[in-house]
Amino acid sequence: MSTKAPRLFPALERHLLALGERIRLARLRREFTVETVCARANISRATFYRVEAGDDAVSIGIYARVLKVLGLDGDLDQVAADDVLGRKLQDLQLPTKRKRTLKTATSKTSLNQKSNDSELSSTNIQVAQSNG
């Protein structure tokens, strides 16, 4: 039993269709045959036709190989390059500077006093046991 992949949002479908069309136009401008692109990208003709159709089931790696063959792989650097929304969200979650509390000599003194008190009480217990 095969399950169908969920449908894409219509806007995303349009983006992929437009990408496929731009890839097809780039191939035609360069006067590359389908066979040439397929051989250089190491993909089948059926897969390449799916790329030109903007098929969402084709992996991004295949799209990247086709773009490389067409000399358009530099465009991949622009994908999500300027994440304005993400930066705004990140800025909202940045912690504010907290004042750092410094350890003072009094806190060290109180710790030493507590350890001295516990030593004295254990000494008192030993003395009381030896007297008893």
N, C-alpha and C positions, 0 to 999 in steps of 0.2 A: 504494500500500500504506500503510495507516494503522497507526500503532503505538499501543498502549494506554499510557496514563500508568500509572506504577507505583502500586500500591495504597498507601493511607496506613496508618499504624499504627492498630490498632483504637481505641486511646484517643483519638487525634487525630480519627478519624472520628466518634466519639461526641461530641467537643467541637463539631465543625461541625454535626452533627445538632441538638444542643442549642441552638446559636446560631441556626440557622434556625427552630427552634421558638419561641425567645424573640422573634425578629423578627416571626414570624407573630402571636404573642400581643400584642405591642406594637401592631401594625397594627390588630388587632381591638379592643383597648381604646380606641384613638383613633377607632374607627369609620371608618377609611379604607378605601376600596375598593382593589382591586388596581390598577385603572385610575388612580386618583388618585396612588398611590405611584409607579407606572411613569411617569406624565407628569411628576411633580415630580423624579424621579431621572433622567429621560431614558433609560430602559431599556425593553426589550420585556417583554411579559407572560411570555414563555417564560423569559427571564433571571430575572425576579422569582420565578417558581415554583422555579427552581433555587436561588435564594438561600434561600427558605423551606424548601427540602429540605436545605440545608447542603451543597450541591455544592462540592467542592474545586476544580473547574475554573473557577469564577467568580472573577474577579480581586478583590483586596482593595479596589480602587478602587470597584467596584460595591457591595460591602458597605458601604463608607464613605458612598457617596451615599445608600443606603437608610437607614442610621443617621441621616444628616443630616436626611432628610425626616421621620423619626420623632422627631427631637429628641434622639436618643441619641448624637450624635457626640462629646459630651464624654467618653463612656466609652472612646473610643480613646486618650485620654491616659493611661489606666491600663494599657494593654497594655505589658508589660515595663518598667513604671515602677520597680519595686523589684527589681533584679537581684541578689539575695542571692548566688547561686552565682557569678555573674560577678565580683562584688566580692571574694569570698573567693579566687577564682583569681588575680585581679589582685594582691591583697595578698601572695599567696605568691610572685609573680614580681617584686615590687618589689626593686630593688637596695638593698643595705645601704650606709650611708654609708661612703665610703672616706676615709681621711686624705689630705689634699692635700699633696703634697710641694712645698715652696717652693724656688725656685731660690736658691742661696746665692751669695755673692760669690766663693767658691772655684771654683764651676763656671764663672762668667764669666771668672775669671782664667785657668783652664785653657784655655778657648776662645781667649782673646787670646794665650796663650803658644803654642798650636798654630799660630795664624796667623802669629805672629812667627817661629816655627821654619821654616815653609814659605817665608817671605820670605827668611830668612837662607840657606836651602839654595839657593834660586834665585839669590841674589846670589853665593854661593860658586861656583855652576856658571858664571856669567858671568865671574867673575874668573879661574877656571881656564881658560876658553876663551880669554880675552884674553891670558893668560900663555903659553898653549900654542901 
